[in-house]
């Protein structure tokens, strides 16, 4: 099962060229969160409950495919309940991993815009 999301909002402080990270939430995010995150709307919202991330799965952002190298312990739970996951475009560190994150390769952060598509491949 693939999940498709559309980027509906990009907070004014969501993109930092020095960070290789996108923080994603669904449309239930608070106004405060919306200033620092990317909001995504799911086409198949009902399918979120059964979705699980695994290493070697892929995520496509526009035309760029990324491979998951590490899944944080809270990534599945946060993703299925509030559409939240942090995408980190870097190798997972040995310690202090972000537990609500997916670590991805290649380590190149995509350029994103409102209306762009994210496809989570199962």
Protein Blocks (a to p, Z undefined) as FASTA:
>chain_A
ZZddddfbdcfklpcfkbccdddddfkbcfklmmmcccdddfklmlmmmpccdehiacde
hjbccddfbdcfklmmmmmmnopacdddbdddfbhpafkbccdddfbdcdddehiacddd
ZZ
